[in-house]
Amino acid sequence: MNVYDSELLRNMLEESGFMSVNSLEDADIVIVNTCAVRQKPEERGIRYAKEAKRRGKKVIIMGCVAQKRKEKLLDVADAVVGTREFHRIVDILKEWKFGVLYTDFGSLTSYFLWRRKNVSFSEFVTIQIGCDNFCSYCIVPYTRGREVSRPVDDIISELTYLESRGVKEVTLLGQNVNSFFYDGIDFADFLKVIDKKVEIPRIYFTTSHPRDISLKVIRTVKNSKHIMPWFHLPLQAGSTKVLMDMGRGYTKEEYIEIAGKIREIIPEATITTDIMVGFPTETEADFEETLDVVKKVKFDHAYMFIYSPRYPSKSAIVYKNNIPEEVKGRRLRCLIEEVNIYIKERRELMLGKEYEILIEGPSKKSRDYSKGKTQGNLTCIVPGIFEPGTFLRVKIKEIIGLTPVGEPLQVISYPISF
């Protein structure tokens, strides 16, 4: 979402006569788009703003930390602009008006209609802003506001524009896409409309709340031409007791059931997740429940992290964060090890099979290889240099670490249907 917001703002500023530069030294103005979901990224954003200020730059802090800290940041920045007000930055710079604070939850759609001129083969499109879930550990409802879905016609207009610019892949963004609802159209019906009206080869969506994902959505993905079979389904914890303390609204058994339904209805689907360790009420027995879910579901990828208190969320106020740091660290290391066992197992199922990948660019570890993503959003590398945005049929020959290595078979100009 921050990447999407940043690109929209970049386009607004460039159309208004400003020029983006590639280094802090070359900049007159530094805009720091911040994230408050955990403590470390929050601190990193503020640290960068302070450094820019120290070097004599005009500094604007935008995003979730701006929304959270508000006027407290005016000592660090020349302007502070919240998550739904960043279009105001254009006027701030045009008028050279600093020392201002804009953190109201203003209008939703006014800035979405800006057309990005410099698009990539892969783009993001926000379909929904804010969140109504108020999970006890999460700051998003306080920094992004209450949940609002964008008009369907506006989203289709943006997607068809990206299609006309040659975009090959789009990821639809929302804090909880499954609760998307506009003018009588729910998320599954919305996906059907997109699949019918938009010819972008690959369309993904994230994030899916396990409580709200329906069989209707899963079957819609199964029967779609362009909606890809990737489900990012944050687990957060495997203990039903901890899930209740988190306010997640589902049990361990319900999560395992919905993951099983995805694999039953779409055998080729990939399931990725977020898992947290060290929530204040998590015991060793609760942590073992998380490992049990990992064993039963066998995720294709997972983002794993230690709980970080986020004020003013409920858990930061109600629970004492008294689990020792060494215990949290041990649990995280154990979790990573366990998750990787099953990722490896899932990757080995790919051996000898053919996949279509979309090339993203050169591999980071070897310039003689290219990196791409399967339709299930899994990274694969192949020998040779291919242009980003190229569709390539490959056969998986080996697994190095957790990464499949494919043999290039054929460059193709359209996605292969399942």
Helices and strands as residue ranges (DSSP letters): H 2-15, E 29-34, H 39-54, E 58-63, H 64-69, G 70-75, E 79-81, H 88-95, E 100-102, E 122-126, E 128-129, H 140-144, E 148-149, H 152-164, E 169-173, G 177-179, E 181-182, E 185-186, H 187-197, E 202-206, H 215-222, E 230-232, H 240-246, H 252-265, E 270-277, H 284-297, E 301-306, H 314-318, H 325-348, E 354-362, E 369-374, E 379-383, E 391-400, E 403-412
